[in-house]
């Protein structure tokens, strides 16, 4: 997986237009719950996301920490997934993702109530993401405090058309 080394200029969220229709493959940070919903629930409201990244209409961004969380969540007993099934789901996501390396001194992020959300903020800032797509209320509350838009999955998918 390629590692992007170029820095992208920071933008204020108010200046960042959430329409991605004219861009070639926006680079998006999807939080873990969004990815898991897209992968596990083929008839669910987020199932279309899988086709979006697999047809390269968007490039998911991942880091070591966000990938570790995805691995951890897919192994939850409530999903009853075998290791082979977990790997199959990962194969439907990770090959389409761009890996970003978070520096040893990560970027400053807005204060967030849930420390497990910080890696997604660091990834979005470090990689210069076009958006952070989440259903997490704690992350959505940070809209306007990040240099990128924070959008609910439905909002972001609507912006593609």
N, C-alpha and C positions, 0 to 999 in steps of 0.2 A: 504494500500500500504506500502511495507516495506521501511524502511529508512536505508540506508547503513551507517555504522559507521566506517568502516575501511578506513584507509588512503591508497591511492595508490601512489607509487613512481612517481614523476614527470619525464617526459621524454622530451627531446628536440624534436621539430617537425621534425628536420632533421633525427633523429634517429628512429622516429616512422614509421614503415612500414605501408603503407595504405592498405595492404592486410589483410582481415579478414576471409579468407576462412578456416583457421585451428582453429579459436577461436570458442568457444561455446558462442553464443549470445553476440556479441559486444555491449557495452553500449554507446549509441549515443545521443548527443544533436541535435535535429532537430529544426531549427528555426520555428517560427510560420507560415510563408508563406509556408514552405515545408509541414508542417502538414496539414494546411488548403487545400492546393492543393491536397494532397493525399486523404483527406476526402471528399472534395466536387466534385472533377472532376473524376468520376469513369472510364472514358475513357481517362483521361489525361496522360501526360508523367510521372507523379509521382504516378499514381494509384497503381503501384506495391508495393509501400512502405507500404501500409495498410496490404497487405498479408505478407510482411516481418516481421512486428512487431507482427501481429496476430499469425503467426506460430513460433514465438519466435526465428527467425533468427537474430533478433536484439532486444535490450531492450532500448526503449526510456527513456531518463532521463528528469525529470521535477522538477521544484521548484515552490514555491508559486507564485513568480513573473512571471515565464514563463507560468504557468497555468492561471493566471489572464489575461495575454495578450491574450492567446488563447480564453478565454471566451469573452473578449472584442471584438476581431476580428470576432468571429462567430456571434456576435450580430449586426454587421454592417448592416445598411439598404440595402445596395447593394446586399447582399446575400439573402434577403427576407426569412430568416429562422424563423420558429416559435420556441418558447421555446422548444417544444417537439422535433422538428427536431435538434435543437442545442444539446439537451441532448442525442439524438440518436447518433449523430456524436461523442460526447464526450465519449459515451459508446464503440465506436469503437477504441478509443485511450487510454484513461486514465487507464483502467484496465490492460493494457499491460505495463504501464510505472512504472518506479522506481522513488520514490520521494527522492530528496536530500534536506537536510536542509542547507541553506546558513547561515553561522555563523553571529552573530551580527556585527563582524568586518570582512567583506567579503575579499576574497583574492584580491591582487593587480592584475589588468588587464592592458593589453596594452591600450594606449589611443585610443579611438574609436570616430569617428565623430558623430555617432548617439547614444545618451544616452540610447535609448530604446534597444540597442543591448547589453548593459553591463550585464543585468541579464543572458543572454545566455553564456557570457564569464565567469561570476562568477560560473554558474552552471557547465560548462565544467571543470573548474579548481577544484572546490570543490569536485565534484563527481569523478574526475579522469577519465573522459570520454575517450573512445577510439578514438572519432572523433567528430567534430562539422560539421554538414551537413547543408548547406545553399546555397541559391542563391543570397544572399545579398552581393553586391560588397564591402560594407564597412567591412563586416566580412571576406570575402575572402582576402581582402587586408592585413589582419593580419596574414596570413599564414607565419610561421617561427617566429612569435613573441609570440606564445602560446606553451605550452608544449605538445600539441596534434595537429594532422593534421586538417586543415580546408578544407573541400571538397565540391564540387558541388554535388547535388544529383545523377546525372548521373555517376560521378566518383566513388562515394561511392557504388552505386548499382553494377557497373561493378566490383568492388573489391570483391564482394561477390561470384562471380562465378569463 
